[in-house]
Amino acid sequence: MFSLPQLPYDHAALEPVLSRTTLHTHHEKHQKTYVDNVNGLLAEAGRRPASLEEVIIQAAGDPSSRKLFNNAAQVWNHTFFWNSMSPNRQAPGESLSGAIDRAFGGLAGLKDAFVAEGAAHFGSGWVWLACESGALKVLSTHDAEDLVTHQGLAPLLVCDVWEHAYYLDHKNDRKGFLSAWFDALPNWSLADSQHAAVIGGGELWKHPLPTSAEAGTASASIR
């Protein structure tokens, strides 16, 4: 079954934008709950999926599996979110910078679009920098919805705009959080590799595989 992925940095590495307390709570409580729920639902149905992406895609197509979809998509979203951040300030590479210039007129324009999209999203969700047919776009998804089921739309970066992601550090100032996040934390190396995979036909980021050596295929309805 699936394990809680380790953070790719120390819990305090993203301060002051995201505190040690926030990272501990968000990772070891919120994401762990989603992982535990996914494993419980899969065990009940006797399923041993080959990947988390498989779980998400199959559950998305089955209205009776909404609980499984919500939990599995949230596991995926959170793991991609951790990887979308770096404690070391970076800049986009040459190819991605050119795409940003074409789509947004530069990094400042992308920041404006990203912050505005996330701040305006009503309720809980995620704000994404994505690539579709070689062109960049900013969009938000609601609750657990991710881009795994959006064929042709590849995520480059994501920021969590569920309130628990920022409230301890920024209270209800989501816009301020997003602005600080964009200035300090994006993992542009990940975005570069995702963009290169899209335009070059390479392999996109995948969630870590199940830990069980017996993981394979099995189908069952999960309610």
C-alpha positions in Angstrom: 0.0 0.0 0.0 1.0 3.6 -0.1 3.3 5.2 2.4 3.4 8.9 3.5 6.2 10.4 1.3 8.9 12.1 3.2 9.4 15.8 2.8 12.3 16.7 0.5 13.7 19.2 3.0 13.7 19.9 6.8 10.4 21.0 8.4 12.0 24.4 9.1 13.5 24.9 5.6 10.7 27.0 4.2 10.6 29.6 6.9 9.5 32.3 7.2 6.9 31.7 4.5 5.8 28.4 5.9 6.8 27.6 9.5 8.0 24.3 11.0 4.7 24.0 12.8 2.7 24.4 9.6 4.8 21.8 7.8 4.5 19.3 10.7 0.8 19.7 10.9 0.2 19.8 7.1 2.4 16.8 6.3 2.1 14.5 9.4 -1.6 15.1 10.1 -3.4 16.3 6.9 -1.6 14.3 4.3 -1.1 11.3 6.5 -4.9 11.1 7.0 -5.4 11.0 3.3 -2.8 8.2 2.9 -4.4 6.2 5.7 -7.9 6.7 4.1 -6.7 5.5 0.7 -5.0 2.4 2.1 -8.1 1.6 4.2 -10.5 1.9 1.2 -8.2 -0.1 -1.1 -7.8 -2.8 1.6 -11.6 -3.1 2.0 -12.0 -3.7 -1.7 -9.0 -6.1 -1.9 -7.2 -3.9 -4.5 -3.5 -3.6 -5.0 -3.1 -0.9 -7.6 0.1 -0.4 -9.5 0.2 3.4 -9.0 -1.6 6.2 -7.3 -2.4 7.7 -10.8 -4.2 4.5 -11.6 -6.3 4.8 -8.4 -7.2 8.5 -9.2 -8.2 7.8 -12.9 -10.3 4.8 -12.1 -12.0 6.5 -9.1 -12.7 9.6 -11.1 -14.7 7.6 -13.6 -16.9 5.9 -11.0 -19.4 8.1 -9.1 -19.6 5.6 -6.3 -15.8 6.0 -5.7 -15.9 9.7 -4.9 -14.5 9.2 -1.4 -11.5 7.2 -2.8 -11.0 9.9 -5.5 -11.0 12.7 -3.0 -8.4 11.1 -0.7 -6.2 9.7 -3.5 -6.1 13.0 -5.3 -5.3 14.8 -2.1 -2.3 12.5 -1.5 -1.1 13.2 -5.1 -1.7 17.0 -4.8 0.2 17.2 -1.5 3.2 15.2 -2.7 3.4 17.3 -5.8 3.1 20.5 -3.7 6.0 19.4 -1.4 8.1 18.9 -4.6 6.9 22.2 -6.0 8.8 24.0 -3.3 12.5 24.5 -2.6 14.3 26.2 0.3 16.8 27.6 -2.2 15.6 30.5 -4.3 15.7 29.7 -8.0 14.9 31.1 -11.4 13.3 29.4 -14.3 15.6 28.0 -17.0 16.0 29.4 -20.4 13.3 27.4 -22.2 10.7 27.9 -19.5 11.6 31.6 -19.2 10.9 32.0 -22.9 7.5 30.3 -22.5 6.7 32.5 -19.5 7.6 35.6 -21.5 5.3 34.5 -24.3 2.4 33.7 -22.1 2.6 36.3 -19.4 5.1 39.0 -20.5 7.7 37.9 -17.9 7.9 36.5 -14.4 6.2 39.5 -12.9 3.2 38.9 -15.1 3.1 35.3 -14.2 3.2 36.2 -10.5 0.3 38.6 -10.9 -1.7 35.9 -12.7 -0.8 33.2 -10.2 -1.6 35.3 -7.1 -4.8 36.6 -8.6 -6.1 33.2 -9.6 -5.3 31.7 -6.2 -6.6 34.6 -4.2 -9.9 34.7 -6.1 -10.6 31.0 -5.8 -13.7 30.6 -3.6 -13.2 28.0 -0.9 -10.6 25.3 -0.8 -8.4 24.2 -3.7 -5.2 24.5 -5.6 -3.6 27.0 -8.0 -1.5 25.6 -10.8 1.1 26.6 -13.4 0.4 24.1 -16.2 1.3 23.5 -19.8 -1.2 22.6 -22.5 -0.2 22.0 -26.1 3.1 23.7 -25.4 1.5 26.9 -24.0 1.6 27.9 -20.3 -1.6 28.7 -18.3 -2.6 29.4 -14.7 -5.7 27.8 -13.4 -7.2 26.7 -10.1 -9.0 23.5 -9.1 -11.5 23.0 -6.4 -11.2 20.8 -3.3 -9.3 17.6 -4.3 -9.5 18.0 -8.0 -6.1 17.7 -9.6 -4.7 17.5 -13.2 -4.1 13.8 -13.3 -7.5 13.3 -15.1 -7.0 16.3 -17.4 -5.5 14.8 -20.5 -3.1 17.1 -22.2 -2.8 19.4 -19.2 0.6 18.9 -17.4 1.3 20.5 -14.0 4.6 22.4 -13.7 4.0 23.8 -10.1 1.1 23.9 -7.6 0.4 25.9 -4.5 -2.2 24.7 -1.9 -4.9 27.3 -1.1 -6.8 25.2 1.4 -6.8 27.3 4.6 -4.9 24.8 6.6 -1.9 25.3 4.3 -1.3 28.9 5.4 -3.5 30.0 8.3 -1.0 29.4 11.1 1.5 31.7 9.4 -0.6 34.2 7.4 -4.1 34.0 9.1 -6.7 34.8 6.4 -4.3 36.7 4.1 -4.3 34.2 1.3 -3.1 36.8 -1.2 -0.2 37.8 1.0 0.7 34.1 1.4 0.6 33.5 -2.3 2.8 36.5 -3.0 5.4 35.5 -0.5 5.2 31.9 -1.7 5.8 32.9 -5.3 8.8 35.1 -4.5 10.6 32.6 -2.3 9.6 29.0 -2.7 8.8 27.7 -6.3 11.0 24.8 -7.3 11.8 26.0 -10.8 14.0 23.0 -11.4 10.9 20.8 -11.2 9.0 23.2 -13.4 11.8 23.2 -15.9 11.9 19.4 -16.1 8.1 19.2 -16.4 8.1 21.7 -19.2 10.9 19.9 -21.0 9.0 16.6 -20.7 5.9 18.2 -22.3 7.7 19.9 -25.2 10.1 17.0 -25.7 7.8 14.1 -25.2 9.5 12.9 -22.0 8.1 11.4 -18.8 6.3 13.7 -16.4 6.6 13.5 -12.6 4.9 10.5 -11.1 3.9 9.9 -7.5 6.0 7.3 -5.6 4.8 3.8 -6.2 3.1 1.6 -3.5 5.5 0.1 -1.0 4.1 -3.4 -1.2 6.0 -5.7 -3.5 2.7 -7.4 -4.3 1.2 -4.2 -5.8 -0.4 -5.1 -9.0 -3.8 -4.9 -10.6 -7.2 -5.7 -9.3 -10.5 -4.0 -9.8 -13.3 -3.6 -7.4 -15.9 -1.0 -6.8 -15.1 1.2 -3.8 -17.9 3.2 -2.2 
